[in-house]
Amino acid sequence: MTRDNAYRLLGLTSSATEQEIGRAFKKLAMKHHPDHGGNPENFKLLLEAKNILLTKEPEYKYNINGRKFTKSEYDEILKKLREQREFLSKIHKEQLDELNSFNKTDDSIYSKSIKIKIYIWVAFILKLTICASIGYFNLGFSLISAGIFILLLYNSTAIARLHTAYINYKKLK
């Protein structure tokens, strides 16, 4: 039952005081009380209406995105948010620890990067040697090869990181 329905049932306006609510209830209770020949269901409705009107509406102190909360509701929301934050920070810490354990490999990223640069130099020299030995030496082809060679050298650190990530992925399987 809503407050408006309770006011209508007792025959009052929404500006009625506690004394007026009590008097209206008493007057109607005498008429509808089961001991005085009234209907028990009607008396229960009157009692419910009186209880609704005499209980104070909660005082809304907090407004979040247009929704109002009492102090206790707001405190409960904050408590849940703190629990969620602690849970997420715990999971985040566990994931960081796991990631750090994977990054501790035999070779560091820097040493892998240097090894990859050496492999790229060797591959480029072999390519030039093979092309020169078979007589296939084209200026356009050589410029494209040199561009690819420079890109590979420039990205050797990224390649080393990808290789480390691949090794760690294989360890997980």
C-alpha positions in Angstrom: 0.0 0.0 0.0 1.3 3.4 -0.9 1.2 6.5 1.3 -1.4 8.1 -1.0 -3.6 5.1 -0.6 -3.2 5.1 3.1 -4.2 8.8 3.3 -7.3 8.1 1.2 -8.2 5.1 3.3 -8.1 7.1 6.5 -9.9 10.1 4.8 -7.0 12.5 5.3 -4.9 14.8 3.3 -1.2 14.4 2.8 -0.5 17.4 5.2 -2.2 15.5 8.2 -0.2 15.5 11.5 0.4 12.4 13.7 -2.4 13.4 16.0 -4.9 13.7 13.1 -3.7 10.3 11.8 -4.2 8.8 15.3 -7.7 10.3 15.7 -8.8 9.2 12.2 -7.6 5.7 12.9 -9.3 5.5 16.2 -12.6 6.7 14.8 -12.5 4.2 11.9 -11.2 1.4 14.1 -14.2 1.7 16.4 -16.4 1.2 13.4 -14.4 -1.7 11.7 -12.9 -3.6 14.7 -13.9 -7.3 14.6 -15.0 -7.1 18.3 -17.5 -4.4 17.4 -18.9 -6.4 14.4 -16.6 -5.0 11.7 -14.8 -6.8 8.9 -11.4 -8.1 10.0 -9.9 -7.5 6.5 -11.0 -3.8 6.6 -9.5 -3.5 10.1 -6.2 -5.0 8.9 -6.1 -2.4 6.0 -6.7 0.4 8.5 -3.9 -0.8 10.7 -1.5 -1.1 7.8 -2.4 2.4 6.6 -1.8 3.8 10.1 1.6 2.1 10.4 2.6 3.3 6.9 1.7 6.9 7.8 3.3 6.9 11.2 6.6 5.5 10.1 8.8 8.3 9.0 10.0 8.3 5.4 13.7 7.7 5.2 15.8 10.8 4.9 17.5 10.8 1.6 20.9 12.4 2.0 22.8 10.9 -1.0 21.9 11.4 -4.7 23.9 9.4 -7.2 22.9 9.8 -10.9 19.3 10.8 -10.0 18.8 7.9 -7.6 18.3 8.8 -3.9 19.9 6.7 -1.1 19.6 6.8 2.7 22.8 6.8 4.7 22.6 3.1 5.4 22.0 2.2 1.7 24.9 4.5 0.7 27.2 2.9 3.3 26.3 -0.5 2.1 27.1 0.5 -1.5 30.4 1.9 -0.4 31.2 -1.3 1.5 30.4 -3.4 -1.6 32.5 -1.2 -3.8 35.5 -1.4 -1.4 35.2 -5.2 -1.4 35.1 -5.3 -5.2 38.2 -3.0 -5.4 40.1 -5.2 -3.0 39.2 -8.3 -4.9 40.2 -6.7 -8.2 43.5 -5.4 -6.8 44.3 -8.9 -5.4 43.6 -10.5 -8.9 45.7 -7.7 -10.6 48.6 -8.3 -8.2 48.4 -12.1 -8.9 48.4 -11.5 -12.6 51.4 -9.1 -12.4 53.3 -11.7 -10.3 52.6 -14.4 -12.9 53.6 -12.1 -15.7 56.9 -11.2 -13.9 57.7 -14.9 -13.4 57.3 -15.4 -17.2 59.6 -12.5 -18.0 62.4 -14.1 -16.1 63.8 -16.1 -18.9 67.4 -17.2 -19.6 68.0 -14.5 -22.2 67.1 -10.9 -21.6 65.2 -9.0 -24.2 68.3 -7.0 -25.0 70.5 -10.0 -25.7 67.8 -11.6 -27.8 67.5 -8.3 -29.7 71.3 -8.4 -30.5 71.1 -12.0 -31.6 68.2 -11.2 -33.9 70.1 -8.3 -35.4 73.0 -10.7 -36.1 70.7 -13.2 -37.7 69.2 -10.4 -39.9 72.7 -9.2 -41.0 73.7 -12.8 -41.8 70.5 -13.4 -43.8 70.9 -10.1 -45.7 74.5 -10.9 -46.6 73.5 -14.4 -47.7 70.8 -13.0 -49.8 73.2 -10.6 -51.6 75.7 -13.3 -52.0 73.2 -15.8 -53.6 71.8 -13.1 -55.9 75.3 -12.0 -57.0 76.3 -15.7 -57.6 73.4 -16.5 -59.8 73.6 -13.2 -61.6 70.2 -11.8 -60.4 71.0 -8.4 -59.2 68.4 -5.7 -59.8 68.5 -2.2 -58.4 64.8 -2.1 -57.5 64.9 -5.6 -55.9 68.0 -4.5 -53.9 66.3 -1.3 -52.7 63.3 -3.3 -51.5 65.5 -5.8 -49.8 67.5 -3.0 -48.1 64.2 -1.4 -46.9 63.1 -4.7 -45.4 66.5 -5.2 -43.9 66.4 -1.8 -42.2 62.8 -2.4 -40.9 63.8 -5.7 -39.4 66.9 -4.2 -37.7 64.8 -1.3 -36.4 62.1 -3.7 -35.0 64.5 -6.3 -33.6 63.5 -5.4 -30.0 59.8 -5.9 -30.8 60.7 -9.2 -32.5 62.6 -10.3 -29.4 59.6 -9.4 -27.2 57.3 -11.4 -29.5 59.6 -14.3 -29.3 59.7 -14.2 -25.5 55.9 -13.9 -25.4 55.7 -17.0 -27.8 58.0 -19.0 -25.5 55.9 -18.0 -22.5 52.8 -19.0 -24.3 54.3 -22.4 -25.1 55.2 -22.8 -21.4 51.5 -22.3 -20.5 50.4 -25.1 -22.8 
